[in-house]
């Protein structure tokens, strides 16, 4: 297999070249969200459109197709290499259905739409963003049409293939609806306990620079390699794995609410640890060097943010460091008080600041509305009203403005239609993986309390990260946990925490 003239070696070389070119586009996107002046939007749209088109053309070339066929007929390839070729075939078949012109138009429009969204969100002015969202939804319909609707499915299923291969909207609905019912009942019990306001102690205002320093400390302590990554600020937190040795994280700060930045940083760190754990050095641009699905990716971020970062053991370790770096206020609080403060359950408007129990209701809202938008059952003009009405039914709150309503997320401006369900899938996978890890390492809490997070990270690297896309998400879940994905572990975790914190 070392012969550089073999079809497989040639195919890997072409995939790496396409991946390298794609990383340039990712760097342009990261810069746009962090340091690019708003006046550069039009030029950036041209740049990203050109690069996206070039990447698409490279990945869908006739030569790539010929090499895939040759590899599929090579009986000498080991099983792991066959899985690599299998996923290359899947990508090739999907991408060749998209015309390069559409790929370029989506990249260009998304770049401009993101800038329009930032301004509209800041001013809570949906009207100025509406034409951009209408354009993005139309492009999403064109993309879904190119992919083709799976038998017995809907256009949304075609877009899900980009994020969660094999997932179907109707099947997700069957999982999310009963989960939402169970969570609504739990949230009602918690609300009836009357304890929420007593638990919600208010920290002092903390300077953003001190929050940033603490975030950097958490990253280093929990295993994120800052020599191969960095943390910056942006309007909407994200993680971008640019390539071997370069993983970018972003967060945002509010001086009157440190938790949003801290847990946002832990969330993006979870994504970053996955990116750094993938075998990119030797597999860059290949499926075996990439994440399995966004649901699995999200499981890593939600695990570090919530199952680790909101634990009592975490605060046992973090309290003195938070006091030293951010404010002496932390030293005056008990670990129990900090633990309870971090696990307050209270319906709120902003998804990225939502507690664990209400978070999946935020996802159900977006999943329902974007399906309706894509089908044409809901017009873009009707979106704010539909959002506000459904939000009030789910949360019992009236949305005060579009900034805290349908304009709060960046996803639709970026053409990420079909992305939102992966967040709830991530919560489900995270709980099931963590339950399995805890069974394998019963002393995890004691280790966390000492600031020793290496055993969990090592377990995740061995069981999840190192495989890349060797296994599909469902198969990986069964291999790691011994059973198919279900809501049992998540509900056990949430109900157990509610009993501990709220006594319900």
WORA-V623964 format. One record per residue. RES is the residue in one letter. SS is DSSP state (H for helix, E for strand, L for the rest). PHI is phi in whole degrees, 0 to 359 (* if undefined). Layout:
# WORA-V623964
[[RES:SS:PHI] [RES:SS:PHI]]
This chain:
# WORA-V623964
[[X:L:*] [X:L:280] [X:L:298] [X:L:290] [X:L:266] [X:L:292] [X:H:301] [X:H:294] [X:H:295] [X:H:296] [X:H:296] [X:H:300] [X:H:297] [X:H:294] [X:H:295] [X:H:295] [X:H:298] [X:H:294] [X:H:296] [X:H:295] [X:H:294] [X:H:296] [X:H:293] [X:H:295] [X:H:295] [X:H:296] [X:H:293] [X:H:298] [X:H:293] [X:H:299] [X:H:298] [X:H:299] [X:H:275] [X:H:242] [X:L:238] [X:L:296] [X:L:292] [X:H:300] [X:H:292] [X:H:271] [X:H:298] [X:H:295] [X:H:294] [X:H:294] [X:H:299] [X:H:296] [X:H:299] [X:H:290] [X:H:296] [X:H:296] [X:H:294] [X:H:300] [X:H:295] [X:H:296] [X:H:298] [X:H:299] [X:H:297] [X:H:293] [X:H:283] [X:L:245] [X:L:294] [X:H:299] [X:H:296] [X:H:299] [X:H:299] [X:H:297] [X:H:292] [X:H:297] [X:H:300] [X:H:299] [X:H:291] [X:H:296] [X:L:262] [X:L:269] [X:L:290] [X:L:277] [X:L:292] [X:L:295] [X:H:302] [X:H:295] [X:H:288] [X:H:296] [X:H:293] [X:H:297] [X:H:294] [X:H:304] [X:H:285] [X:H:296] [X:H:299] [X:H:301] [X:H:297] [X:H:297] [X:H:297] [X:H:287] [X:H:291] [X:L:291] [X:L:278] [X:L:261] [X:L:290] [X:H:302] [X:H:297] [X:H:290] [X:H:301] [X:H:294] [X:H:294] [X:H:296] [X:H:297] [X:H:293] [X:H:295] [X:H:297] [X:H:299] [X:H:289] [X:H:296] [X:H:298] [X:H:294] [X:H:295] [X:H:296] [X:H:303] [X:H:292] [X:H:295] [X:H:296] [X:H:299] [X:H:265] [X:L:53] [X:L:238] [X:H:296] [X:H:303] [X:H:285] [X:H:270] [X:H:308] [X:H:298] [X:H:290] [X:H:292] [X:H:298] [X:H:293] [X:H:295] [X:H:293] [X:H:293] [X:H:294] [X:H:295] [X:H:295] [X:H:297] [X:H:297] [X:H:299] [X:H:295] [X:H:295] [X:H:294] [X:L:93] [X:L:282] [X:L:301] [X:L:305] [X:L:74] [X:L:251] [X:L:219] [X:H:305] [X:H:301] [X:H:299] [X:H:296] [X:H:286] [X:H:301] [X:L:301] [X:L:288] [X:L:245] [X:L:223] [X:L:309] [X:L:89] [X:L:287] [X:L:231] [X:H:302] [X:H:296] [X:H:291] [X:H:297] [X:H:300] [X:H:294] [X:H:275] [X:H:289] [X:H:296] [X:H:294] [X:H:298] [X:H:297] [X:H:296] [X:H:297] [X:H:291] [X:H:299] [X:H:295] [X:H:295] [X:H:298] [X:H:296] [X:H:298] [X:H:297] [X:H:298] [X:H:287] [X:H:290] [X:L:75] [X:L:264] [X:H:305] [X:H:295] [X:H:288] [X:H:279] [X:L:278] [X:L:294] [X:L:254] [X:L:290] [X:L:285] [X:L:293] [X:L:234] [X:L:304] [X:H:301] [X:H:294] [X:H:288] [X:H:297] [X:H:295] [X:H:297] [X:H:292] [X:H:300] [X:H:298] [X:H:298] [X:H:297] [X:H:302] [X:H:295] [X:H:291] [X:H:263] [X:L:113] [X:L:281] [X:L:278] [X:H:285] [X:H:280] [X:H:234] [X:E:189] [X:E:204] [X:E:236] [X:E:229] [X:E:249] [X:L:201] [X:L:287] [X:L:222] [X:L:303] [X:L:200] [X:E:236] [X:E:230] [X:E:273] [X:E:283] [X:E:163] [X:L:305] [X:L:78] [X:E:213] [X:E:239] [X:E:258] [X:E:245] [X:E:226] [X:E:214] [X:L:219] [X:L:241] [X:L:232] [X:L:293] [X:L:267] [X:L:204] [X:H:292] [X:H:299] [X:H:300] [X:H:288] [X:H:296] [X:H:285] [X:H:296] [X:H:294] [X:H:297] [X:H:298] [X:H:292] [X:H:300] [X:H:301] [X:H:299] [X:H:295] [X:H:296] [X:H:296] [X:H:300] [X:H:287] [X:H:273] [X:L:290] [X:L:282] [X:H:287] [X:H:303] [X:H:261] [X:H:234] [X:L:298] [X:L:89] [X:L:260] [X:H:305] [X:H:290] [X:H:254] [X:L:239] [X:L:292] [X:L:295] [X:L:200] [X:H:288] [X:H:297] [X:H:293] [X:H:302] [X:H:293] [X:H:299] [X:H:288] [X:H:290] [X:H:290] [X:H:296] [X:H:289] [X:H:293] [X:H:255] [X:H:292] [X:H:263] [X:L:291] [X:L:256] [X:L:274] [X:H:296] [X:H:299] [X:H:300] [X:H:289] [X:H:302] [X:H:280] [X:H:281] [X:H:308] [X:H:295] [X:H:289] [X:H:295] [X:H:295] [X:H:290] [X:H:269] [X:L:253] [X:L:194] [X:H:294] [X:H:304] [X:H:297] [X:H:293] [X:H:278] [X:L:261] [X:L:280] [X:H:300] [X:H:299] [X:H:294] [X:H:293] [X:H:297] [X:H:295] [X:H:302] [X:L:280] [X:L:233] [X:L:293] [X:L:253] [X:L:204] [X:L:307] [X:L:214] [X:L:276] [X:L:262] [X:H:302] [X:H:290] [X:H:251] [X:L:285] [X:L:286] [X:H:297] [X:H:287] [X:H:269] [X:H:304] [X:H:292] [X:H:290] [X:H:299] [X:H:289] [X:H:302] [X:H:302] [X:H:291] [X:H:302] [X:H:296] [X:H:288] [X:H:287] [X:H:298] [X:H:293] [X:H:297] [X:H:294] [X:H:289] [X:L:92] [X:L:286] [X:L:228] [X:L:275] [X:H:299] [X:H:299] [X:H:273] [X:H:302] [X:H:303] [X:H:295] [X:H:295] [X:H:300] [X:H:297] [X:H:293] [X:H:292] [X:H:298] [X:H:295] [X:H:293] [X:H:283] [X:H:246] [X:L:72] [X:L:236] [X:L:266] [X:L:292] [X:L:283] [X:L:197] [X:H:290] [X:H:299] [X:H:261] [X:L:241] [X:L:286] [X:L:260] [X:L:285] [X:L:255] [X:L:279] [X:H:305] [X:H:292] [X:H:289] [X:H:263] [X:L:69] [X:L:271] [X:L:272] [X:L:106] [X:L:281] [X:L:305] [X:H:302] [X:H:294] [X:H:294] [X:H:290] [X:H:301] [X:H:298] [X:H:298] [X:H:293] [X:H:298] [X:H:301] [X:H:295] [X:H:290] [X:H:295] [X:H:293] [X:H:300] [X:H:291] [X:H:297] [X:H:295] [X:H:295] [X:H:283] [X:L:227] [X:L:299] [X:L:264] [X:H:304] [X:H:299] [X:H:297] [X:H:292] [X:H:301] [X:H:298] [X:L:264] [X:L:80] [X:L:256] [X:L:255] [X:H:298] [X:H:299] [X:H:294] [X:H:299] [X:H:297] [X:H:297] [X:H:293] [X:H:297] [X:H:291] [X:H:268] [X:L:232] [X:H:300] [X:H:296] [X:H:280] [X:L:56] [X:L:257] [X:L:301] [X:L:240] [X:L:288] [X:H:303] [X:H:297] [X:H:294] [X:H:299] [X:H:303] [X:H:293] [X:H:296] [X:H:279] [X:H:255] [X:L:84] [X:L:206] [X:L:292] [X:L:295] [X:L:211] [X:L:270] [X:H:303] [X:H:296] [X:H:296] [X:H:292] [X:H:298] [X:H:296] [X:H:292] [X:H:291] [X:H:296] [X:H:291] [X:H:297] [X:H:294] [X:H:288] [X:H:275] [X:H:252] [X:L:71] [X:L:246]]
